Amino acid sequence: MSGNPEASITRADALTLLLYNQHALAASMEEVIKWLSENGVGIVADNAMTAIETLDTNAQAITDAIMRLRQS
């Protein structure tokens, strides 16, 4: 990364917005998963939960990157 604090803040802000989108997608998926589970489509719900686990893992990595950018 460059030593330009303004550029780091801009990158961190962009990543933060992407992270918010990721959280929104996960929340909407959870609603669909709940509906699927309640309507007897458990295997599809299980597959969707696997996708949410990936979103959660990636969200943590993005959060860590944002923190590093904000501290630089």
N, C-alpha and C positions, 0 to 999 in steps of 0.2 A: 504494500500500500504506500501511497505517497505520503509525504509529511504534511500535506495540506489538510488542516483540521476541517475546513469548510467542505472539502470533498468527502471526507470521512462522515461528516454529519449528513450530507446529502445521501450517501450510500446507506447509512443506517436508517434514515427516514424512509427510503424506498423499500428496504428490507422489512421495516416495521409494517408498512402497508401490506406487503405480501404476506407477512405473518398474520395480520388481522384477517386477510382473505382466507388464509388457510384455516384459521379458527372458525370462520363463518361456514366454510365448506364442511368441516367436521361436524359442526352443530346441525347443519341441514341433513347430513348423512345419518346422524344419530336419530333424527326424527323419522327418516325413511326406514332405518333398521328397526326401530320400535314398531312401526306399522307392519313391516314384513314379519317380524316375530309374532305379532298378535294375529296375523292372518295366515299362519301356517306355512310360511316360506322361510323356514329356519336356515336352510343351507345358504340361501342368498344373503340372509342377514349375517351369517357367520363370515362369508366372504367379504362383505362390506366392513365388518368389524376389523378384519385383517388390514384393509385399506386405511381405516382410521388409526390403527396402531402405527402404520407407516407415517401418516400425517403427524402423529404425536412425536414420533422419534425425530422427524425432520424439523418440527417446530422447535424442539429443544436445541438442535444444532443451529438453526437460524437465530434463535434468541442469544445463544452464546456468541455468534458472529456479530450481532448487533451490539452487544455489550463491549466486545473488543474494539469495534469501530468507534463507539462513543467514548471509549477511554483513550483512544489514540489522538 
